[in-house]
Amino acid sequence: MPRTSRLTVWGAPACVLAAVLLSVAGAAAQGPVEPAVMFVLDGSGSMWGRHGREVKFYMARDALKLALPKYRQIKVGLTAFGHRRQGDCSDAETTFTPFKGDQERMSAFLDRFNPKGRGPVVAGLKAAAQSFDSSRDRPTIVLISDNADNCRADACAEARALKTLMPKLTIHAIALGVPPEEMPQFSCLAAITGGKVFQPEAGKDVQAALEEVLRLVSASVPAPAPAVKQKKAPEPAVAVQGLALKAVLKAGGEPVQAGLKWRVAPTETANTAVYEGSDPRPTLAVKPGKYLVQVRLGPLEAQRVVEVTDKAALPAEFVLNGGIINVKLPVSRIGALSEKPIITLYGAVKQGERPQPLAITAEVSPVYPVKPGSYVVGARLGLARVEVPVEIAAGTVVDLELPLYVGELQLSAALTEDGPPAENVFFTVAEDDPDALAGLREIVRSAAAMPEFLLPAGNYHLIARHGPLEVRDRVTVRAGAKLQKSIVLQAGRLTLSLSAQAKEAGGRDVISYRVMKVTPNPTQPGEEVFKTSDPQPTLLLQQGRYRILARIGLANAISVRDVEVRAGQSQRIEIDAEAGLLRLSLTEDAGSRTLADVFWEVRDRSGKSLWRSGQSQPVVALAPGRYMAIAEHRGRRVEREIEVRPGEDRLLQLTVK
């Protein structure tokens, strides 16, 4: 369990805090004053967001883990806020008080750390300040956060109060992608206490900031006495006549312990080997004579002729003149995933040229022996990519941890909470992008029933579309974890049709439907979610209230009806559209044949044109009411006022002179 703060005054008013600090300051000193550093880490949910191409939390966590071993000569502790409860402005906790030697346990704690809540920065600063022993500590606080306090607390006022109580206090602030308007809340912390503000652009910049803080804190720490360098004892002679072999990366270096391939053959009969094997330090009993000894380690090799005498052989050292890259990808990041990463070693090239792959593997922790030079190690898993440059000199052994943080997301959709998976659903995964349309950039899409995606850890937007349905949600993908997310469409089925009377009134005219979402504000038009000319459509709609507009023909025969759609229910709605049918024809004399080349128009009582046609004998469905029918034929015009009644099928025959 992490050690808790030695001062249990969390939540106390300022006067109580002052009394506690002053009483401690008045105690007799039990040792020299020495630096003590408290890291204050932001555990709010926004830390899962990205700054540039990196997740802010991983920028902070990885930099801390890399920096902690360098702080071994200094007392360090850790306070976190926003990491235990959502929406809680009192969520601040000192998990490690300043102490030498807690780095490993701190690192393990950071591996389990899960940002989730709000950002009570001031509460975190208070908790950190209470953890110092003011009789022994020269206190320094290092705040790592991506936002100002969002619990309505003033960090600048708190810094002034703490500086008054603790005159030697210094606060440094590392601002991860903090908006410009919030930067004054970070700058004042440093200005009031004599600290520094860092605005890193990448994870390596966070590490550089922590190293700069270490330099500032260590300025007054006495340098440890230089260690007495022990002379390297000469290797004992081999007691038997023959060869004692070892391979090193550089002259005088440590022997290579694995991966070697040896071949030893007499120079007279080079095709006949007396030894071929992979023993790291073989000792061979051979007859006196000259032998060609060859050793290989991947692309590295060394060889020379060694002469064996009848005396005891001294060890023969073979210099490979190279280095080793040990690639590490922690199992915690990929252990639960269904796929494994592909790791590639690239040879460095000139700027603008495409790097050439030297080795590709699916091993999680490959080892690459290489010649001196510049290299790039890349890893890819699903949509996640990472590349890390590395410089190798002769004798260098680099333990390279790849910052590949990948999680697995499996999606499905259902019409209702307990319903089976829905088919024909189109899924889209997007991430925030201020420069993209609507602020979102699409990452991947799929029409599979249950698609699976390997994604970089972070926050994502989900969009599920099924016909006219669209549901949006957000998820957090965590490294090494598999998340199964089911999106509930909350949909019901609605079948529309016209009543028999309405069908008869409409005749053979076209029937169409418009479905509008009803808004709480009656003066605000609802969004159209569906439109069809199918006379009897079956629609899948999200639960809610809708307005159905059924139209017969192209004029004004429209019926409106509001319906409530409930998730998991099927409804059949029969709409009784009131309309009358008007049939038109034009002749020159009563009883003569119907004229062709006629232009027809129907207007309402206000003179607004409702319908037009160039047919000789058109049929139009109209809402009940009074209208003006107009016919034009070769420059001649005739008008007639008419009344249309519900369900009426009327013939209007006009005569033109």
Order of alpha helices (4+ residues) and beta strands (2+ residues): alpha-beta-beta-beta-alpha-beta-beta-alpha-alpha-beta-alpha-beta-alpha-beta-alpha-beta-beta-beta-beta-beta-beta-beta-beta-alpha-beta-beta-beta-beta-beta-beta-beta-beta-beta-beta-beta-beta-beta-beta-alpha-beta-beta-beta-beta-beta-beta-beta-beta-beta-beta-beta-beta-beta
